Amino acid sequence: MSMAVVGLVAGMALGFAGYFGGFGAFLLVAALGAIGFVVGRFLDGDLEPGDFFRPRDRDHPRDRDRDRDR
């Protein structure tokens, strides 16, 4: 299934939830969709749990500037 079709289905689900259930249902469907997306990426192997909990790299230019000022 192409990403355009997935986007279409997600947009229609959010539209129906907003129309029939109000703004609260819209937010609930959006939040559950985001959680489902992340879980799906984990199951596909595109993400690893450490991606969310890994510390930042120390090689970032902003970090070098901060270390230089000390």
Secondary structure, 3 states (H helix, E strand, C coil): CCHHHHHHHHHHHHHHHHHHHHHHHHHHHHHHHHHHHHHHHHHHCCCCCHHHHCCCCCCCHHHHHHHHCC
